Amino acid sequence: MNATPTPPGGRPASARFIPTPTSPPPDVLRALSLELVVTDLAASRHFYVDVLGLVVTAQDATTLHLRTFDEFLHHNLVLRQGPVAAAAAFTYRVRAPQDLERAVAFYSELGCRVERRRDGWTAGVGDAVRVQDPLGFPYEFVHDVAHVERLSWRYDLQPPGPLVRLDHFNQVTPDVPRAVRYMEDLGFRVTEDIQDADGTTYAAWMRRKPTVHDTAMTGGDGPRLHHVAFATHEKHDVLALCDRLGALRLSDRIERGPGRHGVSNAFYLYLRDPDGHRVEIYTQDYWTGDPDNPVVTWDVHDNQRRDWWGNPVVPSWYTEASLVLDLDGEPQPVVARTDSSEMAVTIGADGFSYTRAGDDADALPEWKQGEYKLGHQL
């Protein structure tokens, strides 16, 4: 006989975990768009439109709606002028209008704040539901979105290295297993994660569309936005963007990369916009759509998990992230992570990394060991 009650989802109840609602979740198709508050709209427009090449769908004095070249829906990114740089809405498209009713019931049962606008919060969007989810993130669910011209064939408009779709979000949260279980209740599936021998989970990648992820849950002080990722077709598109940044004397916008991840197998580049919001340029991950797609688990000490070539991760990538807003537009308080941090166990003062499992902590060549120690990096 179980000592603890079992909720409708069939899993033991625990104060750590968010209860599984009896209401079915909305049928999420994919990550569709992100709304960012920026403090200088003109500077942000220059970065996202003139440098990265996103397409302007709509604009007014305070807001800019942008899309990628393969997108047929109204926008993938909303930039809104405001006093504090932050993420205001993580937007997912759902399969049918009825899924908005499901979203209301699902989150109401969880006791979350839920708001609905039949004419949406942003241009080009109809009926929409916004919630402050149990992790503190502002989630939005939409189905009715205006169609626009898909520019896949407009090579006359495309810059070198065109951004073709929004691929995923990455969210920072203190308790990754708690976040994973809630997202599984929302219908997401884990594709990859990072753990240690003691069972601590440092990050997990979760998907609805059949790629590696629509969002990732990264362990850290949160809730915060780690990054939003836009996909290109090929890795040479990422290199073309690096060349453009160099030619424009904007190489200081490059935080990390280019390189290839171990997790996801994707080619990557991390940039910072004028407000410090992190943007990943991402390409060439893999198919995950089969129901028996295996989960890939990485050892936190494997220095090829974050970069397949073994290049170290800069400390800012672990520690810095964007605030998120509540539904009133106020910054959410940040809760400290109590589990060990990935940076501390790998590049911190006592951290170590390996290339070959079973090697001693000092098995890396002497000329490379210092790269993985925070003091040496600083």
Salt bridges, closest charged atoms under 4 A:
ASP27 OD2 - ARG95 NE 2.73
ASP27 OD1 - ARG208 NH2 2.66
GLU35 OE2 - ARG80 NE 2.66
GLU35 OE1 - ARG130 NH2 2.75
ASP50 OD2 - HIS46 ND1 3.11
ASP70 OD2 - HIS233 NE2 3.88
GLU71 OE1 - ARG30 NH1 2.92
GLU101 OE2 - ARG116 NH1 3.01
GLU115 OE2 - ARG113 NH2 2.56
ASP127 OD2 - ARG116 NH2 2.70
ASP127 OD2 - ARG118 NH1 3.15
GLU140 OE2 - ARG130 NE 3.06
ASP156 OD2 - ARG154 NH2 2.62
ASP167 OD1 - ARG165 NH1 2.38
ASP167 OD2 - HIS168 ND1 2.65
ASP167 OD1 - LYS209 NZ 3.97
ASP175 OD2 - ARG16 NE 2.81
GLU184 OE1 - ARG11 NH1 3.55
ASP185 OD1 - ARG11 NH2 2.36
ASP214 OD1 - LYS209 NZ 3.22
ASP237 OD1 - HIS236 ND1 3.36
GLU255 OE2 - ARG272 NH1 2.76
GLU255 OE1 - ARG278 NE 2.68
GLU280 OE1 - HIS168 NE2 3.06
GLU280 OE1 - HIS227 NE2 3.00
GLU280 OE2 - HIS261 NE2 3.14
GLU320 OE1 - ARG272 NH2 2.86
ASP328 OD1 - ARG113 NH2 2.85
GLU342 OE2 - ARG305 NE 2.90
GLU342 OE1 - ARG306 NH2 2.79
ASP359 OD2 - ARG356 NE 2.94
GLU371 OE1 - LYS368 NZ 3.27
